[in-house]
Amino acid sequence: MSDRSNPVIRVRQLSIGYENRVVLRDVSFDVAPGEVFVILGGSGCGKSTLLKHLIGLHEPIEGEIWIGGENLVASGGEHRRRVMQKFGMMYQSGALFGSMTVLENVRLPLDAYTDLPEKAKTLIALSKLRLVGLAASAGKMPSELSGGMQKRAAIARAMAMDPGILFLDEPSAGLDPITSAGLDTLINQLSERFGITFVIVTHELPSIYSIADRVIMLDGRTKTIIAEGCPHHLRASAPDPWVRQFFNRQALGAA
């Protein structure tokens, strides 16, 4: 059980949006160390927008985002860079550079942020690829990998600097059920073995039931969190009938 008394991520009264459009308002939640925390909701509810704010790509309208005890929103310059090194990010597409080998892609954060010797950076990158089952593919180009292997390579790159937190955007998107289940197993293994905190945006119910310790559910109508807790509990007994329908994959109008 994760220790929620000392959260590694704290979000307080966060309102976000673009130009004059508010996407979410007054959102607050905590993420405990070592927790697999899932952000979910219907299409257009603001899941990916929230994730982009959590990793510092956009500035909120108001509110605070604390990462490892430091305020990301208030940080700037070298301080902001230090805060952002506390986490790694895997984008939905994998976002691997097609002109680089898999190993070179995983080495990128080490090349950008460390002065380690070349051999050390290569050994670290290889160790991360080994953790995700891709050591034999180090010399391949991303185009030679399957979709699931590209996602694994992207996770290895996100782990290159040994961050305590990994953000994953729709890790199962575009994957067949078997490959998706394998990725779920990898996430569980990394969480259990290394105590990594995961914050994952997804709407894939099988994955949610397999990996999530806790979820928050966003609602595009009310522009806030409408449910929080264990997904199995929410499926059975969420007070909001729409939440129960979502977790039971029922059509609107079904009781």
Solvent accessible surface area in square Angstrom, and as a share of the most:
residue,aa,sasa,rsa
1,M,236,1.05
2,S,28,0.18
3,D,80,0.42
4,R,128,0.47
5,S,100,0.65
6,N,104,0.53
7,P,27,0.17
8,V,32,0.18
9,I,0,0.00
10,R,81,0.30
11,V,0,0.00
12,R,67,0.24
13,Q,103,0.46
14,L,1,0.01
15,S,10,0.06
16,I,1,0.00
17,G,13,0.12
18,Y,81,0.31
19,E,177,0.80
20,N,156,0.80
21,R,142,0.52
22,V,46,0.27
23,V,8,0.05
24,L,1,0.00
25,R,114,0.42
26,D,91,0.47
27,V,2,0.01
28,S,41,0.27
29,F,9,0.04
30,D,36,0.19
31,V,0,0.00
32,A,1,0.01
33,P,55,0.35
34,G,21,0.20
35,E,5,0.02
36,V,4,0.02
37,F,0,0.00
38,V,0,0.00
39,I,0,0.00
40,L,0,0.00
41,G,1,0.01
42,G,22,0.21
43,S,120,0.78
44,G,67,0.65
45,C,4,0.02
46,G,8,0.07
47,K,21,0.09
48,S,44,0.28
49,T,19,0.11
50,L,0,0.00
51,L,2,0.01
52,K,83,0.35
53,H,1,0.01
54,L,1,0.00
55,I,5,0.03
56,G,13,0.12
57,L,93,0.46
58,H,71,0.32
59,E,104,0.46
60,P,22,0.14
61,I,95,0.48
62,E,108,0.49
63,G,23,0.22
64,E,70,0.31
65,I,1,0.00
66,W,63,0.22
67,I,0,0.00
68,G,34,0.33
69,G,56,0.54
70,E,38,0.17
71,N,24,0.12
72,L,2,0.01
73,V,44,0.25
74,A,83,0.64
75,S,11,0.07
76,G,42,0.40
77,G,64,0.62
78,E,118,0.53
79,H,64,0.29
80,R,44,0.16
81,R,106,0.39
82,R,121,0.44
83,V,0,0.00
84,M,64,0.28
85,Q,62,0.27
86,K,64,0.27
87,F,21,0.09
88,G,8,0.08
89,M,30,0.13
90,M,1,0.00
91,Y,83,0.32
92,Q,83,0.37
93,S,85,0.55
94,G,1,0.01
95,A,45,0.35
96,L,28,0.14
97,F,113,0.47
98,G,54,0.52
99,S,101,0.65
100,M,59,0.26
101,T,33,0.19
102,V,0,0.00
103,L,34,0.17
104,E,83,0.37
105,N,0,0.00
106,V,0,0.00
107,R,35,0.13
108,L,46,0.23
109,P,26,0.16
110,L,5,0.02
111,D,62,0.32
112,A,68,0.53
113,Y,101,0.38
114,T,33,0.19
115,D,152,0.79
116,L,70,0.35
117,P,90,0.57
118,E,104,0.47
119,K,152,0.65
120,A,28,0.22
121,K,14,0.06
122,T,36,0.21
123,L,101,0.50
124,I,52,0.26
125,A,0,0.00
126,L,45,0.22
127,S,42,0.27
128,K,18,0.08
129,L,0,0.00
130,R,147,0.54
131,L,46,0.23
132,V,1,0.01
133,G,62,0.60
134,L,6,0.03
135,A,38,0.29
136,A,105,0.81
137,S,6,0.04
138,A,12,0.09
139,G,64,0.61
140,K,82,0.35
141,M,59,0.27
142,P,9,0.06
143,S,101,0.65
144,E,107,0.48
145,L,11,0.06
146,S,60,0.39
147,G,40,0.39
148,G,5,0.05
149,M,57,0.25
150,Q,48,0.22
151,K,12,0.05
152,R,57,0.21
153,A,0,0.00
154,A,1,0.01
155,I,0,0.00
156,A,0,0.00
157,R,30,0.11
158,A,10,0.08
159,M,9,0.04
160,A,2,0.02
161,M,56,0.25
162,D,105,0.54
163,P,13,0.08
164,G,47,0.45
165,I,3,0.01
166,L,0,0.00
167,F,0,0.00
168,L,0,0.00
169,D,17,0.09
170,E,16,0.07
171,P,4,0.03
172,S,6,0.04
173,A,23,0.18
174,G,88,0.84
175,L,30,0.15
176,D,75,0.39
177,P,113,0.71
178,I,150,0.76
179,T,47,0.27
180,S,15,0.10
181,A,55,0.42
182,G,25,0.24
183,L,2,0.01
184,D,10,0.05
185,T,69,0.40
186,L,6,0.03
187,I,1,0.01
188,N,40,0.21
189,Q,99,0.44
190,L,4,0.02
191,S,16,0.10
192,E,144,0.65
193,R,174,0.64
194,F,92,0.38
195,G,42,0.40
196,I,13,0.07
197,T,3,0.02
198,F,0,0.00
199,V,1,0.00
200,I,0,0.00
201,V,0,0.00
202,T,2,0.01
203,H,92,0.41
204,E,57,0.26
205,L,22,0.11
206,P,104,0.65
207,S,4,0.03
208,I,0,0.00
209,Y,42,0.16
210,S,58,0.37
211,I,9,0.04
212,A,14,0.11
213,D,77,0.40
214,R,12,0.04
215,V,0,0.00
216,I,0,0.00
217,M,0,0.00
218,L,0,0.00
219,D,4,0.02
220,G,36,0.35
221,R,157,0.57
222,T,70,0.40
223,K,56,0.24
224,T,39,0.23
225,I,37,0.19
226,I,45,0.23
227,A,13,0.10
228,E,75,0.34
229,G,15,0.15
230,C,55,0.33
231,P,0,0.00
232,H,81,0.36
233,H,111,0.50
234,L,8,0.04
235,R,87,0.32
236,A,81,0.63
237,S,59,0.38
238,A,2,0.01
239,P,129,0.81
240,D,46,0.24
241,P,80,0.50
242,W,60,0.21
243,V,0,0.00
244,R,84,0.31
245,Q,25,0.11
246,F,40,0.17
247,F,3,0.01
248,N,63,0.32
249,R,208,0.76
250,Q,74,0.33
251,A,77,0.60
252,L,144,0.71
253,G,78,0.75
254,A,41,0.32
255,A,132,1.02
